[in-house]
Amino acid sequence: MLQVGLEEKVVTPALLVGFVNPDVLAHHLPPELLSKLLTAALAAGAMTPERLLEVLTPAVLAENVPHDVLWRCVEAGAERTGIAGEKS
């Protein structure tokens, strides 16, 4: 779902990092993925939302980040774009 949200521009990288923030990453990523992310950021000279997605693909995020966090992000994107259904 996250992959489709990104492809359809419902979820943007900037929106994603509002939910998958440093605290979430620090608590849920295994050390080897956190190291890979930091290495990529240092090599590039910056940590950007786009760089985060280059290293942590939607599949990797789905394996490591709590799904409720990812769903809140998708829901926020749907609301932002006006495609969210009515809440029951």
N, CA and C atoms as an extended XYZ file, in Angstrom:
264
Properties=species:S:1:pos:R:3:atomname:S:1:resname:S:1:resid:I:1 pbc="F F F"
N         0.830       -1.186        0.000 N   MET     1
C         0.000        0.000        0.000 CA  MET     1
C         0.879        1.256        0.000 C   MET     1
N         1.942        1.242        0.773 N   LEU     2
C         2.848        2.389        0.812 CA  LEU     2
C         3.485        2.622       -0.553 C   LEU     2
N         3.907        1.565       -1.204 N   GLN     3
C         4.517        1.676       -2.530 CA  GLN     3
C         3.551        2.336       -3.514 C   GLN     3
N         2.316        1.895       -3.523 N   VAL     4
C         1.309        2.470       -4.420 CA  VAL     4
C         1.050        3.926       -4.053 C   VAL     4
N         0.974        4.209       -2.776 N   GLY     5
C         0.776        5.589       -2.335 CA  GLY     5
C         1.880        6.505       -2.832 C   GLY     5
N         3.103        6.034       -2.788 N   LEU     6
C         4.229        6.820       -3.296 CA  LEU     6
C         4.173        6.960       -4.817 C   LEU     6
N         3.880        5.862       -5.501 N   GLU     7
C         3.804        5.902       -6.963 CA  GLU     7
C         2.719        6.848       -7.450 C   GLU     7
N         1.594        6.877       -6.747 N   GLU     8
C         0.459        7.714       -7.151 CA  GLU     8
C         0.520        9.119       -6.545 C   GLU     8
N         1.593        9.396       -5.822 N   LYS     9
C         1.814       10.721       -5.221 CA  LYS     9
C         0.792       11.064       -4.135 C   LYS     9
N         0.163       10.032       -3.583 N   VAL    10
C        -0.714       10.230       -2.426 CA  VAL    10
C         0.160       10.452       -1.202 C   VAL    10
N         1.221        9.691       -1.115 N   VAL    11
C         2.217        9.838       -0.056 CA  VAL    11
C         3.470       10.419       -0.699 C   VAL    11
N         3.985       11.474       -0.111 N   THR    12
C         5.237       12.056       -0.580 CA  THR    12
C         6.354       11.659        0.381 C   THR    12
N         7.583       11.692       -0.077 N   PRO    13
C         8.679       11.407        0.853 CA  PRO    13
C         8.654       12.330        2.077 C   PRO    13
N         8.353       13.605        1.872 N   ALA    14
C         8.309       14.546        3.000 CA  ALA    14
C         7.202       14.180        3.985 C   ALA    14
N         6.051       13.775        3.480 N   LEU    15
C         4.964       13.343        4.364 CA  LEU    15
C         5.380       12.096        5.130 C   LEU    15
N         6.017       11.175        4.441 N   LEU    16
C         6.439        9.921        5.071 CA  LEU    16
C         7.347       10.154        6.268 C   LEU    16
N         8.329       11.051        6.127 N   VAL    17
C         9.250       11.259        7.246 CA  VAL    17
C         8.597       12.010        8.409 C   VAL    17
N         7.435       12.565        8.189 N   GLY    18
C         6.678       13.118        9.309 CA  GLY    18
C         6.140       12.024       10.217 C   GLY    18
N         5.969       10.845        9.674 N   PHE    19
C         5.462        9.699       10.439 CA  PHE    19
C         6.583        8.724       10.775 C   PHE    19
N         7.415        8.434        9.794 N   VAL    20
C         8.571        7.559       10.006 CA  VAL    20
C         9.738        8.492       10.329 C   VAL    20
N         9.690        9.017       11.533 N   ASN    21
C        10.650       10.037       11.973 CA  ASN    21
C        11.857        9.385       12.658 C   ASN    21
N        12.834       10.184       13.067 N   PRO    22
C        14.026        9.593       13.699 CA  PRO    22
C        13.725        8.711       14.910 C   PRO    22
N        12.751        9.083       15.721 N   ASP    23
C        12.420        8.242       16.878 CA  ASP    23
C        11.913        6.871       16.441 C   ASP    23
N        11.034        6.855       15.440 N   VAL    24
C        10.507        5.579       14.932 CA  VAL    24
C        11.648        4.741       14.355 C   VAL    24
N        12.495        5.372       13.565 N   LEU    25
C        13.619        4.643       12.975 CA  LEU    25
C        14.546        4.089       14.046 C   LEU    25
N        14.872        4.895       15.035 N   ALA    26
C        15.796        4.460       16.096 CA  ALA    26
C        15.234        3.294       16.901 C   ALA    26
N        13.925        3.274       17.092 N   HIS    27
C        13.319        2.215       17.900 CA  HIS    27
C        13.015        0.939       17.127 C   HIS    27
N        12.902        1.035       15.810 N   HIS    28
C        12.423       -0.131       15.066 CA  HIS    28
C        13.368       -0.682       14.007 C   HIS    28
N        14.333        0.093       13.574 N   LEU    29
C        15.267       -0.442       12.581 CA  LEU    29
C        16.335       -1.277       13.254 C   LEU    29
N        16.690       -2.392       12.651 N   PRO    30
C        17.828       -3.140       13.188 CA  PRO    30
C        19.111       -2.339       12.954 C   PRO    30
N        20.120       -2.553       13.776 N   PRO    31
C        21.355       -1.769       13.682 CA  PRO    31
C        21.976       -1.745       12.282 C   PRO    31
N        21.928       -2.854       11.555 N   GLU    32
C        22.548       -2.871       10.232 CA  GLU    32
C        21.830       -1.944        9.244 C   GLU    32
N        20.518       -1.800        9.367 N   LEU    33
C        19.795       -0.870        8.488 CA  LEU    33
C        20.029        0.580        8.898 C   LEU    33
N        20.083        0.826       10.184 N   LEU    34
C        20.369        2.178       10.662 CA  LEU    34
C        21.768        2.596       10.207 C   LEU    34
N        22.719        1.682       10.278 N   SER    35
C        24.074        1.951        9.813 CA  SER    35
C        24.091        2.234        8.315 C   SER    35
N        23.359        1.455        7.545 N   LYS    36
C        23.282        1.652        6.092 CA  LYS    36
C        22.703        3.028        5.767 C   LYS    36
N        21.675        3.434        6.491 N   LEU    37
C        21.053        4.739        6.285 CA  LEU    37
C        22.024        5.871        6.616 C   LEU    37
N        22.707        5.768        7.736 N   LEU    38
C        23.668        6.803        8.126 CA  LEU    38
C        24.855        6.859        7.159 C   LEU    38
N        25.317        5.722        6.709 N   THR    39
C        26.422        5.678        5.743 CA  THR    39
C        26.030        6.385        4.450 C   THR    39
N        24.835        6.116        3.959 N   ALA    40
C        24.373        6.758        2.721 CA  ALA    40
C        24.240        8.265        2.905 C   ALA    40
N        23.728        8.690        4.039 N   ALA    41
C        23.570       10.124        4.297 CA  ALA    41
C        24.925       10.818        4.398 C   ALA    41
N        25.853       10.211        5.078 N   LEU    42
C        27.180       10.816        5.217 CA  LEU    42
C        27.913       10.854        3.878 C   LEU    42
N        27.770        9.813        3.095 N   ALA    43
C        28.431        9.786        1.786 CA  ALA    43
C        27.874       10.859        0.860 C   ALA    43
N        26.586       11.123        0.976 N   ALA    44
C        25.946       12.121        0.115 CA  ALA    44
C        26.051       13.532        0.686 C   ALA    44
N        26.369       13.632        1.958 N   GLY    45
C        26.467       14.944        2.587 CA  GLY    45
C        25.148       15.494        3.086 C   GLY    45
N        24.093       14.687        3.014 N   ALA    46
C        22.784       15.151        3.490 CA  ALA    46
C        21.847       13.962        3.678 C   ALA    46
N        20.943       14.135        4.629 N   MET    47
C        19.870       13.160        4.816 CA  MET    47
C        18.592       13.833        4.354 C   MET    47
N        18.013       13.325        3.297 N   THR    48
C        16.770       13.880        2.770 CA  THR    48
C        15.695       12.807        2.794 C   THR    48
N        14.424       13.203        2.714 N   PRO    49
C        13.366       12.196        2.633 CA  PRO    49
C        13.558       11.257        1.445 C   PRO    49
N        14.013       11.801        0.329 N   GLU    50
C        14.237       10.963       -0.851 CA  GLU    50
C        15.368        9.959       -0.618 C   GLU    50
N        16.425       10.391        0.054 N   ARG    51
C        17.541        9.489        0.350 CA  ARG    51
C        17.077        8.382        1.285 C   ARG    51
N        16.248        8.726        2.249 N   LEU    52
C        15.727        7.713        3.157 CA  LEU    52
C        15.044        6.613        2.356 C   LEU    52
N        14.240        7.001        1.359 N   LEU    53
C        13.536        6.005        0.551 CA  LEU    53
C        14.452        5.253       -0.404 C   LEU    53
N        15.582        5.838       -0.752 N   GLU    54
C        16.550        5.107       -1.574 CA  GLU    54
C        17.139        3.941       -0.788 C   GLU    54
N        17.356        4.169        0.485 N   VAL    55
C        17.967        3.142        1.341 CA  VAL    55
C        16.908        2.230        1.949 C   VAL    55
N        15.847        2.825        2.444 N   LEU    56
C        14.779        2.078        3.104 CA  LEU    56
C        13.567        2.058        2.176 C   LEU    56
N        13.517        1.078        1.324 N   THR    57
C        12.417        0.972        0.362 CA  THR    57
C        11.092        0.749        1.105 C   THR    57
N         9.972        0.940        0.424 N   PRO    58
C         8.695        0.655        1.076 CA  PRO    58
C         8.619       -0.767        1.639 C   PRO    58
N         9.194       -1.736        0.931 N   ALA    59
C         9.180       -3.116        1.441 CA  ALA    59
C         9.975       -3.231        2.739 C   ALA    59
N        11.125       -2.574        2.801 N   VAL    60
C        11.951       -2.607        4.017 CA  VAL    60
C        11.218       -1.897        5.162 C   VAL    60
N        10.600       -0.775        4.856 N   LEU    61
C         9.835       -0.071        5.888 CA  LEU    61
C         8.697       -0.947        6.402 C   LEU    61
N         7.996       -1.625        5.496 N   ALA    62
C         6.883       -2.488        5.905 CA  ALA    62
C         7.344       -3.647        6.779 C   ALA    62
N         8.575       -4.081        6.587 N   GLU    63
C         9.114       -5.174        7.407 CA  GLU    63
C         9.547       -4.709        8.790 C   GLU    63
N         9.851       -3.407        8.935 N   ASN    64
C        10.483       -2.952       10.170 CA  ASN    64
C         9.721       -1.893       10.958 C   ASN    64
N         8.883       -1.144       10.311 N   VAL    65
C         8.149       -0.068       10.975 CA  VAL    65
C         6.749       -0.584       11.306 C   VAL    65
N         6.249       -0.262       12.501 N   PRO    66
C         4.894       -0.715       12.843 CA  PRO    66
C         3.882       -0.291       11.770 C   PRO    66
N         3.019       -1.226       11.408 N   HIS    67
C         2.068       -0.955       10.330 CA  HIS    67
C         1.107        0.176       10.660 C   HIS    67
N         0.792        0.365       11.937 N   ASP    68
C        -0.112        1.470       12.269 CA  ASP    68
C         0.526        2.821       11.929 C   ASP    68
N         1.827        2.921       12.039 N   VAL    69
C         2.526        4.158       11.666 CA  VAL    69
C         2.414        4.379       10.153 C   VAL    69
N         2.644        3.331        9.384 N   LEU    70
C         2.561        3.443        7.936 CA  LEU    70
C         1.135        3.741        7.482 C   LEU    70
N         0.157        3.105        8.115 N   TRP    71
C        -1.239        3.362        7.749 CA  TRP    71
C        -1.644        4.794        8.056 C   TRP    71
N        -1.182        5.334        9.186 N   ARG    72
C        -1.489        6.740        9.501 CA  ARG    72
C        -0.925        7.657        8.435 C   ARG    72
N         0.246        7.334        7.918 N   CYS    73
C         0.858        8.118        6.852 CA  CYS    73
C         0.018        8.043        5.580 C   CYS    73
N        -0.380        6.839        5.186 N   VAL    74
C        -1.203        6.668        3.988 CA  VAL    74
C        -2.536        7.396        4.166 C   VAL    74
N        -3.119        7.273        5.344 N   GLU    75
C        -4.384        7.954        5.622 CA  GLU    75
C        -4.230        9.473        5.517 C   GLU    75
N        -3.139       10.001        6.059 N   ALA    76
C        -2.888       11.444        5.969 CA  ALA    76
C        -2.718       11.872        4.516 C   ALA    76
N        -2.047       11.049        3.725 N   GLY    77
C        -1.888       11.355        2.304 CA  GLY    77
C        -3.222       11.341        1.578 C   GLY    77
N        -4.067       10.381        1.911 N   ALA    78
C        -5.386       10.301        1.285 CA  ALA    78
C        -6.228       11.519        1.659 C   ALA    78
N        -6.146       11.930        2.900 N   GLU    79
C        -6.875       13.139        3.318 CA  GLU    79
C        -6.316       14.370        2.614 C   GLU    79
N        -5.014       14.453        2.506 N   ARG    80
C        -4.361       15.600        1.865 CA  ARG    80
C        -4.774       15.728        0.410 C   ARG    80
N        -4.919       14.609       -0.263 N   THR    81
C        -5.272       14.636       -1.681 CA  THR    81
C        -6.770       14.590       -1.935 C   THR    81
N        -7.556       14.485       -0.869 N   GLY    82
C        -9.008       14.502       -1.015 CA  GLY    82
C        -9.626       13.191       -1.455 C   GLY    82
N        -8.902       12.091       -1.288 N   ILE    83
C        -9.453       10.800       -1.707 CA  ILE    83
C        -9.841        9.909       -0.536 C   ILE    83
N        -9.739       10.435        0.662 N   ALA    84
C       -10.077        9.645        1.845 CA  ALA    84
C       -11.584        9.441        1.908 C   ALA    84
N       -11.971        8.263        2.301 N   GLY    85
C       -13.388        7.985        2.519 CA  GLY    85
C       -13.827        8.558        3.849 C   GLY    85
N       -15.121        8.517        4.092 N   GLU    86
C       -15.637        9.006        5.359 CA  GLU    86
C       -15.244        8.060        6.469 C   GLU    86
N       -14.900        8.641        7.608 N   LYS    87
C       -14.559        7.815        8.781 CA  LYS    87
C       -15.844        7.327        9.410 C   LYS    87
N       -15.808        6.077        9.854 N   SER    88
C       -16.999        5.528       10.500 CA  SER    88
C       -16.850        5.527       11.993 C   SER    88
